[in-house]
Amino acid sequence: MRRFFVILLILLMCLVTGCEEKPTKQPDSNNTFAAEGLQIHVISLGKADAILILADGEAMLIDAGYTMQGTIIADYLKKQGVAKLKYVVATHADKDHIGGMAHIIKNFPTEQVYLSPKKENSPEYIALAQALNDTKTKYAFSELLSTFTLGKGTFTVLAPGAKAMESGTDNDSSVVLRYVYGQRTALFMGDALSRTEKEMRENGYEYSAEILKVGHHGEGDATNKKFIREVAPMYAVITCSKEEPADEDVLSVLKAFSVEIMRTDERGTVVFSTDGAKWEVKTEK
């Protein structure tokens, strides 16, 4: 038991100070997907998140499902012509969001990883820390209102805020991202709950979006009616499973605002594409 805690302490220190170990060699390679335009792939993994974003020749991954889904996500990326990633974002430390991330980091050269400010000591988080250390991949803890670019678009970090972080829960620590690509917009909520929705509203942030990745897999502790009114989405994507479907109250809220609902348990992987003018939507089913 003592040996386990010593190893855990060393690995977690790697995320604070860095550790000097020989890096894992990663292949030099080039992406082969389209050099222009935007695609958002919400990969169907049941009640788990992995979202691939391709923009003007650059690729980014938000979350990476469960550990056993790492190879599924990697195969999907390769099928889309992805050989390297500009960014990987771990919205928070839940195992259905970061489980496969170590596998991705080890197999896809990545320029920068962004983590939630809340650290964890789970096996999945330790594996991610080890992968970052082994590959010498740069990482940073997401900062509120910071921005970064992907292709011709810009991401803004809208959460977690101070009030959400005070709760101490993983879901409340979720990184929320808003992406603006020309006139097109998308909001990625991770597992953020109603507390975050309220805090974003109270802080006066701009969070309207045409595409909404619904928070916490469509469970009833997120997706407040007032929040949806202000986001005013055209499409709402819910990552859920037939065994654990979206909450009926959440679906009712979305329907009340005439939002087109795209559930991965019903539609499979959902892909949004645009050249900046309008959205095109494709699903597996």
C-alpha positions in Angstrom: 0.0 0.0 0.0 2.8 2.4 0.9 4.5 1.7 -2.5 1.2 2.5 -4.3 1.0 5.9 -2.7 4.6 6.7 -3.4 4.1 6.0 -7.1 0.9 8.0 -7.1 2.6 11.0 -5.6 5.4 10.9 -8.1 3.0 10.7 -11.1 0.8 13.5 -9.8 4.0 15.7 -9.2 4.7 15.2 -12.9 1.6 17.3 -13.7 2.9 20.1 -11.5 6.7 20.1 -12.0 7.4 17.8 -14.9 9.6 14.7 -14.7 12.8 14.1 -16.6 12.4 10.7 -18.3 13.3 9.6 -21.7 10.4 10.5 -24.1 8.4 7.9 -26.0 9.3 8.3 -29.7 6.3 9.3 -31.8 6.2 9.1 -35.6 6.5 12.2 -37.7 3.3 12.3 -39.8 0.9 14.6 -41.6 -2.9 14.9 -41.4 -4.6 14.0 -44.7 -8.1 15.4 -44.1 -9.4 18.5 -45.9 -7.2 21.6 -45.6 -10.3 23.9 -45.6 -13.6 23.9 -43.7 -14.8 22.8 -40.3 -16.1 19.4 -39.2 -17.3 18.5 -35.7 -17.5 14.7 -35.0 -19.4 13.7 -31.9 -18.3 10.1 -31.7 -20.9 7.6 -30.5 -19.5 5.8 -27.5 -22.6 5.3 -25.3 -22.7 7.5 -22.2 -19.1 8.8 -22.7 -17.6 11.8 -24.6 -15.1 12.0 -27.4 -15.4 14.9 -29.9 -13.1 15.4 -32.9 -12.9 18.8 -34.4 -11.2 19.3 -37.8 -10.6 22.9 -39.0 -8.6 24.0 -42.0 -6.0 21.2 -41.7 -5.8 21.2 -37.9 -7.3 18.6 -35.5 -8.4 18.7 -31.9 -10.0 16.1 -29.6 -12.2 17.0 -26.6 -12.3 14.0 -24.2 -11.6 10.4 -24.9 -14.2 8.1 -23.4 -13.5 5.1 -21.2 -10.1 3.3 -21.1 -11.4 0.4 -23.3 -12.6 2.9 -25.9 -9.2 4.4 -26.5 -8.5 2.1 -29.4 -11.9 2.8 -30.9 -11.3 6.5 -30.8 -7.8 6.1 -32.3 -9.2 4.0 -35.1 -11.8 6.6 -35.8 -9.2 9.4 -35.9 -7.1 7.4 -38.3 -10.1 6.8 -40.5 -10.7 10.5 -40.8 -7.1 11.1 -41.8 -5.8 12.4 -38.5 -2.2 11.6 -37.7 -1.5 14.4 -35.2 -3.4 16.7 -33.0 -3.0 20.3 -32.3 -4.9 20.2 -29.0 -6.4 17.6 -26.7 -8.8 18.9 -24.0 -9.7 16.8 -20.9 -12.8 18.6 -19.7 -12.6 16.9 -16.3 -11.3 13.8 -14.6 -14.3 11.4 -14.9 -13.4 8.0 -16.3 -15.9 8.3 -19.2 -14.1 11.4 -20.4 -10.4 10.7 -19.9 -10.2 6.9 -19.8 -8.9 6.6 -23.4 -6.7 9.7 -23.3 -3.4 8.1 -22.4 -3.8 5.8 -25.5 -4.5 8.9 -27.7 -1.5 10.9 -26.3 0.8 7.9 -26.9 -0.3 7.3 -30.5 -0.9 10.8 -31.8 1.7 13.5 -31.5 0.0 16.4 -29.7 1.1 20.0 -29.5 -0.8 21.0 -26.4 -3.1 19.3 -23.8 -5.5 21.4 -21.7 -6.7 19.9 -18.4 -9.4 20.9 -15.9 -8.0 22.8 -12.9 -9.2 20.0 -10.6 -6.6 17.2 -10.3 -7.6 13.6 -9.4 -5.9 10.5 -8.2 -7.8 7.9 -10.2 -6.1 5.2 -12.3 -7.3 7.0 -15.5 -5.8 10.3 -14.4 -2.6 8.7 -13.3 -2.3 7.0 -16.8 -2.9 10.3 -18.4 -0.2 11.9 -16.3 2.2 9.1 -17.2 1.5 9.4 -20.9 2.1 13.2 -20.8 5.4 12.6 -19.0 6.5 9.7 -21.3 5.8 11.6 -24.5 7.0 15.0 -23.2 3.7 16.5 -24.3 3.1 20.1 -23.3 0.1 20.7 -21.0 -1.6 23.4 -19.1 -4.5 23.8 -16.7 -7.3 25.6 -18.4 -7.7 29.3 -17.4 -11.1 31.1 -17.4 -11.6 33.3 -20.4 -8.3 32.2 -22.1 -8.5 31.7 -25.8 -6.7 29.5 -28.5 -7.2 29.1 -32.2 -8.0 26.1 -34.3 -7.9 26.7 -38.0 -9.7 30.0 -38.7 -11.8 29.7 -35.5 -11.2 30.6 -31.9 -12.0 28.8 -28.7 -12.8 30.6 -25.4 -12.8 28.9 -22.0 -16.0 29.8 -20.2 -15.8 27.4 -17.2 -15.1 26.2 -14.6 -15.7 29.4 -12.6 -14.9 30.0 -9.0 -18.4 29.1 -7.7 -18.4 25.8 -9.6 -15.0 24.9 -8.4 -15.9 25.5 -4.8 -18.4 22.6 -4.9 -15.4 20.2 -5.2 -17.1 17.8 -7.6 -15.6 16.6 -10.9 -18.6 17.5 -13.0 -18.6 21.1 -11.7 -14.9 21.3 -12.6 -15.7 20.7 -16.3 -14.0 22.9 -18.9 -16.7 24.6 -21.1 -15.6 25.8 -24.5 -17.2 28.1 -27.0 -15.9 27.9 -30.6 -16.5 30.7 -33.1 -15.7 29.9 -36.8 -16.7 32.7 -39.0 -20.5 33.1 -38.4 -20.8 29.6 -37.0 -20.8 28.8 -33.3 -20.6 25.7 -31.0 -20.7 25.3 -27.3 -19.2 22.2 -25.6 -20.4 21.7 -22.0 -18.5 18.6 -20.9 -20.4 17.4 -17.8 -21.0 21.0 -16.5 -24.1 21.3 -14.4 -26.8 24.0 -13.8 -24.4 25.7 -11.3 -22.0 26.4 -14.1 -24.9 27.5 -16.4 -26.0 30.0 -13.8 -22.4 31.2 -13.2 -21.8 31.8 -16.9 -25.0 33.8 -17.0 -24.2 35.9 -13.9 -20.8 36.7 -15.3 -22.3 38.1 -18.4 -20.5 35.7 -20.8 -21.4 35.3 -24.4 -22.4 31.7 -24.8 -25.0 31.6 -27.5 -24.3 28.9 -30.0 -25.9 27.1 -33.0 -24.6 23.7 -31.8 -24.8 22.7 -28.2 -23.1 19.6 -26.8 -25.5 19.1 -23.9 -24.0 18.9 -20.4 -23.7 15.7 -18.4 -25.2 13.4 -21.1 -28.6 14.9 -20.9 -29.2 14.2 -17.2 -31.6 16.4 -15.2 -29.0 18.2 -13.2 -28.0 20.4 -16.2 -29.7 22.1 -19.2 -31.8 24.6 -17.4 -34.7 26.2 -19.3 -33.3 29.7 -18.9 -29.9 28.5 -20.1 -31.3 27.0 -23.3 -33.4 30.2 -24.0 -30.1 32.2 -23.9 -28.0 29.7 -25.8 -30.7 29.5 -28.5 -29.2 26.4 -30.2 -30.3 25.0 -33.6 -29.0 21.6 -32.7 -28.4 19.8 -29.3 -26.2 16.7 -29.3 -26.6 14.3 -26.3 -24.0 11.6 -25.7 -26.0 8.9 -24.0 -26.9 5.2 -24.3 -30.1 3.1 -24.6 -29.4 1.8 -21.1 -28.9 5.4 -19.7 -30.9 7.7 -22.0 -31.4 11.4 -21.7 -33.7 12.7 -19.1 -37.3 13.3 -20.3 -37.4 16.7 -18.6 -34.2 17.8 -20.5 -35.7 16.6 -23.8 -38.9 18.5 -23.0 -36.9 21.8 -22.4 -35.1 21.4 -25.7 -38.3 20.6 -27.6 -40.0 23.6 -26.1 -37.5 25.8 -27.9 -37.7 23.9 -31.2 -34.1 22.6 -30.9 -33.3 19.7 -33.1 -32.1 16.9 -30.8 -29.4 14.5 -31.9 -29.0 11.6 -29.5 -26.0 9.3 -30.1 -28.1 6.4 -28.7 -30.5 6.9 -31.6 -28.4 8.5 -34.3 -24.9 7.1 -33.7 -22.0 9.4 -34.5 -23.1 12.9 -35.5 -21.0 15.0 -37.9 -21.5 18.7 -38.4 -19.8 20.3 -41.4 -19.5 23.8 -42.7 -17.5 26.0 -45.0 -18.6 28.9 -42.9 -21.9 29.5 -44.7 -24.3 26.9 -43.2 -24.3 23.6 -41.3 -24.6 20.2 -42.9 -25.4 17.3 -40.6 -24.7 13.6 -41.1 -25.4 10.7 -38.8 -24.6 7.0 -38.8 -28.3 6.0 -38.6 
